[in-house]
Structure formats: C-alpha cells, structure tokens
Amino acid sequence: MNAYTRPDAIIDFCLAPLNLNADAAATQETRRRLEHVLRTYQLRLAQPVEVDFTRMPTLTINEAAHGYE
C-alpha cells in the first residue's frame, strides 16, 4: 500500500468504504471540511503529513457494549 501525503488522496481513501454520492451536498461539505483540517495541520507543521494505512493498528468496535447488536 502507498503512503499518502496529499489531502485529497487521504480523504478519498478514508471515505471510499462509505460509497458516498460524490454529487451530494453533504459529501462535498464533508470533503471540504476534512481537506481544511488536513491542510491546516500540514501548514502548522510546515511540511506534508504522510499517512501509511498499512501501519495503522486494527480497531475493533464492540457494538454490543454500546447497545448496537
């Protein structure tokens, strides 16, 4: 898997499993907000942030603990 540095590539990878309608206003607003966050973060660090999802630990959600069975 590739490491991502461009905000739009990071956002595309993260939102892909949701299969959102790209033309929907909510999707466009979500992308706009996420891009703002990533760009702001990168500007504060004065360098691109590299994200490698292969090194991300697996997250297990216990839905029963939250009442979603």
C-alpha positions as CSV (number, residue, x, y, z in Angstrom):
1,M,0.0,0.0,0.0
2,N,1.1,3.6,-0.6
3,A,1.7,6.3,1.9
4,Y,-0.5,9.3,1.2
5,T,0.6,12.9,1.6
6,R,-2.0,14.8,-0.5
7,P,-5.1,15.7,1.5
8,D,-7.4,14.7,-1.3
9,A,-5.8,11.3,-1.6
10,I,-6.1,10.7,2.2
11,I,-9.8,11.8,2.1
12,D,-10.5,9.6,-0.9
13,F,-9.0,6.6,0.9
14,C,-10.9,7.2,4.1
15,L,-14.3,7.9,2.5
16,A,-14.1,5.1,-0.1
17,P,-15.8,2.4,2.1
18,L,-18.8,4.6,2.6
19,N,-19.6,4.7,-1.1
20,L,-21.0,8.2,-0.8
21,N,-22.7,10.1,-3.6
22,A,-20.0,12.5,-4.8
23,D,-22.6,14.9,-6.1
24,A,-24.5,15.1,-2.7
25,A,-24.1,18.4,-0.9
26,A,-23.3,16.6,2.4
27,T,-20.5,14.7,0.7
28,Q,-19.0,17.8,-0.7
29,E,-19.2,19.7,2.6
30,T,-17.6,16.7,4.4
31,R,-14.7,16.7,1.9
32,R,-14.3,20.4,2.2
33,R,-14.1,20.3,6.0
34,L,-11.7,17.3,6.0
35,E,-9.5,19.0,3.4
36,H,-9.4,22.2,5.5
37,V,-8.3,20.2,8.6
38,L,-5.6,18.3,6.8
39,R,-4.2,21.4,5.0
40,T,-4.2,23.4,8.2
41,Y,-2.4,20.7,10.1
42,Q,0.2,20.4,7.3
43,L,0.7,24.2,7.3
44,R,1.3,24.2,11.0
45,L,3.9,21.5,10.6
46,A,5.4,23.3,7.6
47,Q,5.6,20.0,5.7
48,P,3.2,17.4,4.2
49,V,1.9,14.8,6.6
50,E,2.5,11.2,5.4
51,V,-0.2,8.7,6.2
52,D,0.5,5.0,5.7
53,F,-2.6,3.0,6.4
54,T,-0.8,-0.3,6.4
55,R,0.9,0.7,9.7
56,M,-2.4,1.6,11.3
57,P,-3.4,-0.7,14.1
58,T,-6.7,-2.6,13.7
59,L,-9.6,-1.0,15.6
60,T,-12.2,-3.4,16.9
61,I,-15.5,-1.9,17.9
62,N,-17.6,-3.8,20.4
63,E,-21.1,-2.8,19.2
64,A,-22.8,-4.8,22.0
65,A,-21.1,-2.6,24.6
66,H,-22.8,0.4,23.0
67,G,-26.2,-1.2,22.7
68,Y,-26.0,-1.9,18.9
69,E,-26.4,-5.6,18.5
